[in-house]
């Protein structure tokens, strides 16, 4: 996502304007302060605040190598192999044999030879060397994130939406629209209001899930994905445009600021964009989500 520059009277107002124009929450935006207003006489500020902002890139989930080598049974607590026990240790005594009659002493030389052979057989074998795991070669599942393109993200998101519509036993078709790194999936069909919800709250949740199933799973950092169901976003945009222009006219006529109802970041962006070219008024956002709202004030400057 490219950097976009915003200017306002204070640094906080510039950041709020950037958040509303980008259509994301404040924690999902990345800021760079270019200049700040300087204090002047009588507590007034000189100059304007300028910031650069962009949508914060999504963090790719780190992969964990689960193929850890289990310690061998012959290895101790610190990983070093234990020496095998010797059957003929210096302190161990062989079980005593019953005494033979004195006549058996004649075969003493043969007995010593047999004992030497038994000692040779009991000599411990060297412990096996621990195996060193071979280096694995990267395959298709460990490819670099830079190889992920917008088409792959869109296809994964469209697949998720299709399966979601089927899981709800609805009948609908999806359409993927590409504009560079901007993607939009539109779902067409009847009786899809359950997936939209009041004021688009369910639709926003569906869009967040689609982003997780596509962008975060593939490690995408730059693509912007939107989901529209049943043409709700277009109808909502047209209604907010008319409402914003009407409120701006009342503010210009009365000279009194108007505070609109709390809106989502996407709806606030529509209001700001609709009134950005209207002369005589200015807009700003105040409050914290989910009660953040747009304020339309007359431009006295």
C-alpha positions as CSV (number, residue, x, y, z in Angstrom):
1,X,0.0,0.0,0.0
2,X,1.4,3.4,-1.0
3,X,1.9,6.3,1.4
4,X,-0.8,9.0,1.4
5,X,-0.2,12.5,2.8
6,X,-2.7,14.3,5.1
7,X,-2.8,17.8,6.5
8,X,-4.7,19.3,9.5
9,X,-4.5,21.9,12.2
10,X,-3.2,19.4,14.8
11,X,-1.2,16.2,14.6
12,X,-4.1,14.2,16.1
13,X,-6.6,15.6,13.6
14,X,-4.3,14.7,10.8
15,X,-4.0,11.1,12.0
16,X,-7.8,10.9,12.5
17,X,-8.3,12.2,9.0
18,X,-5.8,9.6,7.6
19,X,-7.6,6.8,9.4
20,X,-11.0,7.8,8.0
21,X,-9.7,8.2,4.5
22,X,-7.9,4.9,4.5
23,X,-11.0,3.2,5.9
24,X,-9.2,1.2,8.6
25,X,-8.9,1.3,12.4
26,X,-6.1,3.3,14.0
27,X,-4.2,0.2,15.0
28,X,-4.2,-1.0,11.4
29,X,-2.6,2.2,10.1
30,X,1.1,3.2,9.9
31,X,2.0,6.9,10.3
32,X,5.0,9.0,9.6
33,X,5.0,12.6,10.9
34,X,6.3,15.1,8.4
35,X,5.8,18.3,10.3
36,X,4.0,19.6,13.4
37,X,2.5,23.0,14.2
38,X,4.7,25.2,16.4
39,X,3.4,27.1,19.5
40,X,2.9,30.8,19.0
41,X,1.7,33.7,21.1
42,X,-1.1,33.3,23.6
43,X,-1.2,29.5,23.1
44,X,-2.0,29.6,19.4
45,X,-0.4,27.2,17.0
46,X,1.5,28.3,13.9
47,X,1.6,26.1,10.8
48,X,-0.1,22.8,10.1
49,X,0.5,19.2,10.9
50,X,1.4,16.9,8.0
51,X,1.6,13.1,8.2
52,X,2.0,10.3,5.8
53,X,-0.1,7.2,6.4
54,X,-0.7,3.8,4.8
55,X,-2.5,0.6,5.7
56,X,-0.2,-1.5,8.0
57,X,1.0,-4.6,6.1
58,X,-0.4,-7.8,7.5
59,X,2.0,-9.9,9.5
60,X,2.7,-13.3,8.0
61,X,2.3,-16.1,10.4
62,X,5.7,-17.7,11.2
63,X,6.0,-21.3,10.4
64,X,7.2,-23.7,13.1
65,X,9.3,-26.7,12.2
66,X,7.5,-29.5,14.0
67,X,10.0,-32.1,12.8
68,X,12.1,-32.0,15.9
69,X,14.3,-34.9,16.6
70,X,13.3,-36.9,19.6
71,X,16.0,-37.7,22.1
72,X,17.2,-41.3,22.0
73,X,16.5,-43.6,24.9
74,X,20.3,-44.0,25.3
75,X,20.7,-40.2,25.7
76,X,20.8,-38.5,29.1
77,X,19.0,-35.4,30.2
78,X,21.6,-33.2,28.6
79,X,21.6,-34.9,25.2
80,X,24.9,-36.8,25.6
81,X,24.8,-40.6,25.1
82,X,25.2,-42.6,28.2
83,X,28.0,-45.2,28.1
84,X,26.6,-48.7,28.0
85,X,26.9,-50.8,31.0
86,X,29.7,-53.4,30.9
87,X,28.9,-56.9,31.8
88,X,32.5,-57.3,33.1
89,X,32.9,-54.2,35.3
90,X,35.8,-54.2,37.7
91,X,33.6,-54.4,40.8
92,X,31.0,-56.9,39.5
93,X,31.6,-60.5,40.5
94,X,30.5,-63.4,38.4
95,X,28.2,-65.9,40.2
96,X,30.2,-68.5,42.0
97,X,30.2,-71.9,40.6
98,X,29.8,-75.0,42.8
99,X,33.2,-76.3,43.9
100,X,34.6,-79.0,41.8
101,X,36.4,-82.0,43.1
102,X,40.2,-81.8,43.4
103,X,40.6,-83.9,40.3
104,X,39.1,-81.0,38.2
105,X,42.1,-78.9,38.9
106,X,43.9,-80.7,36.1
107,X,41.7,-78.8,33.6
108,X,42.7,-75.4,35.1
109,X,44.4,-74.3,31.9
110,X,41.3,-75.1,29.9
111,X,39.1,-73.2,32.4
112,X,41.3,-70.1,32.1
113,X,41.1,-70.2,28.3
114,X,37.2,-70.4,28.6
115,X,37.2,-67.4,30.9
116,X,39.2,-65.4,28.4
117,X,36.8,-66.2,25.6
118,X,33.8,-65.2,27.8
119,X,35.5,-61.9,28.6
120,X,36.1,-61.3,24.9
121,X,32.4,-61.9,24.1
122,X,31.3,-59.4,26.9
123,X,33.3,-56.5,25.5
124,X,30.8,-53.6,25.1
125,X,30.1,-52.3,21.6
126,X,30.6,-48.6,20.8
127,X,27.4,-46.6,21.1
128,X,25.9,-45.6,17.8
129,X,26.5,-42.0,16.6
130,X,23.4,-39.7,16.8
131,X,21.9,-39.1,13.4
132,X,22.1,-35.6,11.9
133,X,18.9,-34.5,10.2
134,X,19.3,-33.8,6.5
135,X,18.6,-30.3,5.4
136,X,15.2,-30.0,3.8
137,X,14.7,-28.4,0.4
138,X,12.0,-25.7,0.1
139,X,8.9,-26.8,-1.7
140,X,5.7,-25.0,-2.8
141,X,4.5,-24.6,0.8
142,X,7.5,-22.6,1.8
143,X,7.6,-20.1,-1.1
144,X,8.4,-16.5,-0.6
145,X,5.5,-14.1,0.1
146,X,6.6,-11.9,-2.8
147,X,5.4,-14.6,-5.2
148,X,1.8,-14.3,-4.1
149,X,-0.1,-12.1,-6.5
150,X,-3.5,-10.4,-6.3
151,X,-5.2,-13.0,-8.5
152,X,-4.3,-15.8,-6.1
153,X,-5.6,-13.9,-3.1
154,X,-8.9,-13.1,-5.0
155,X,-9.4,-16.7,-6.0
156,X,-8.9,-18.0,-2.4
157,X,-11.3,-15.3,-1.1
158,X,-13.9,-16.1,-3.7
159,X,-13.7,-19.8,-2.9
160,X,-14.3,-19.0,0.8
161,X,-17.3,-16.8,0.0
162,X,-18.8,-19.5,-2.3
163,X,-18.5,-22.1,0.4
164,X,-20.0,-19.8,3.0
165,X,-23.0,-19.1,0.8
166,X,-23.5,-22.8,0.3
167,X,-23.2,-23.5,4.0
168,X,-26.1,-21.1,4.7
169,X,-28.1,-23.0,2.0
170,X,-28.5,-19.8,0.0
171,X,-28.5,-19.5,-3.8
172,X,-26.0,-16.9,-5.2
173,X,-23.1,-16.4,-7.6
174,X,-19.9,-14.5,-6.8
175,X,-17.9,-12.2,-9.1
176,X,-14.3,-11.2,-8.6
177,X,-13.3,-7.7,-9.8
178,X,-9.7,-6.7,-10.0
179,X,-8.2,-3.3,-10.1
180,X,-4.4,-3.7,-9.6
181,X,-4.0,-4.6,-5.9
182,X,-7.6,-3.6,-5.1
183,X,-10.0,-6.6,-5.1
184,X,-13.7,-6.7,-4.6
185,X,-15.9,-9.8,-4.5
186,X,-19.6,-9.2,-5.2
187,X,-22.2,-11.8,-4.4
188,X,-25.4,-11.7,-6.4
189,X,-28.6,-13.4,-5.4
190,X,-31.9,-13.1,-3.6
191,X,-32.6,-13.2,0.2
192,X,-29.0,-12.6,1.2
193,X,-29.9,-10.2,4.0
194,X,-28.8,-12.6,6.7
195,X,-25.2,-12.2,5.4
196,X,-25.5,-8.4,5.5
197,X,-27.0,-7.8,9.0
198,X,-28.1,-4.5,10.5
199,X,-26.1,-1.6,9.0
200,X,-23.7,-4.1,7.4
201,X,-22.3,-5.5,10.7
202,X,-22.5,-9.2,9.5
203,X,-21.1,-8.2,6.1
204,X,-18.1,-6.6,7.8
205,X,-17.5,-9.8,9.8
206,X,-17.7,-11.9,6.5
207,X,-15.2,-9.6,4.9
208,X,-12.8,-10.0,7.8
209,X,-13.1,-13.8,7.6
210,X,-12.4,-13.7,3.9
211,X,-9.3,-11.7,4.5
212,X,-8.1,-14.3,7.0
213,X,-8.8,-17.2,4.6
214,X,-6.9,-15.5,1.8
215,X,-4.5,-12.8,2.6
216,X,-3.2,-14.0,6.0
217,X,-3.1,-17.6,4.9
218,X,-1.1,-16.8,1.8
219,X,1.1,-14.2,3.5
220,X,-0.2,-11.3,1.3
221,X,0.9,-7.8,2.5
222,X,-0.3,-5.3,-0.2
223,X,-3.7,-6.4,-1.5
224,X,-6.9,-4.6,-0.4
225,X,-9.9,-6.9,-0.3
226,X,-13.6,-5.9,-0.1
227,X,-16.7,-8.0,-0.1
228,X,-20.2,-6.8,-1.2
229,X,-23.3,-8.9,-0.8
230,X,-26.5,-8.2,-2.7
231,X,-25.3,-4.7,-3.7
232,X,-25.5,-3.4,-0.1
233,X,-22.3,-1.3,-0.2
234,X,-23.4,0.5,-3.3
235,X,-26.8,1.3,-1.9
236,X,-25.3,2.4,1.4
237,X,-22.8,4.6,-0.4
238,X,-25.5,6.4,-2.4
239,X,-27.7,6.9,0.7
240,X,-24.7,8.3,2.7
241,X,-23.8,10.6,-0.1
242,X,-27.3,12.1,-0.2
243,X,-27.4,12.4,3.6
244,X,-23.9,14.0,3.9
245,X,-24.7,16.6,1.3
246,X,-28.0,17.4,3.1
247,X,-26.3,17.8,6.4
248,X,-23.6,20.0,4.9
249,X,-26.2,22.3,3.4
250,X,-27.8,22.7,6.8
251,X,-24.5,23.5,8.4
252,X,-23.7,26.2,5.8
253,X,-27.1,27.7,6.2
254,X,-27.2,27.7,10.0
255,X,-23.5,28.1,10.8
256,X,-23.8,25.5,13.5
257,X,-21.8,22.2,13.5
258,X,-23.6,18.9,13.2
259,X,-22.5,15.7,14.8
260,X,-23.6,12.6,12.9
261,X,-24.4,9.2,14.4
262,X,-21.6,6.7,15.1
263,X,-20.4,4.9,12.0
264,X,-17.9,2.3,10.9
265,X,-14.6,3.4,9.4
266,X,-15.9,2.5,5.9
267,X,-19.0,4.7,6.3
268,X,-17.0,7.6,7.7
269,X,-14.7,7.4,4.7
270,X,-17.7,7.8,2.4
271,X,-18.9,10.9,4.3
272,X,-15.4,12.5,4.2
273,X,-15.0,11.7,0.5
274,X,-18.4,13.1,-0.4
275,X,-17.8,16.4,1.4
276,X,-14.1,16.8,0.5
277,X,-15.0,19.1,-2.4
278,X,-17.8,21.0,-0.8
279,X,-16.8,24.6,0.0
280,X,-17.7,26.3,3.3
281,X,-17.5,23.3,5.5
282,X,-14.9,21.0,7.0
283,X,-15.2,17.4,8.4
284,X,-13.4,15.6,11.2
285,X,-13.9,12.5,13.2
286,X,-13.9,12.3,17.0
287,X,-14.5,9.6,19.7
288,X,-13.4,6.0,19.9
289,X,-14.7,3.0,18.0
290,X,-17.4,1.7,18.0
291,X,-18.8,5.2,18.9
292,X,-16.6,7.2,16.6
293,X,-18.5,9.7,14.5
294,X,-18.1,12.4,11.9
295,X,-18.5,16.1,12.8
296,X,-19.4,18.6,10.1
297,X,-18.4,22.2,11.0
298,X,-18.6,25.5,9.1
299,X,-15.3,26.7,7.6
300,X,-14.8,30.1,9.1
301,X,-11.3,30.5,7.7
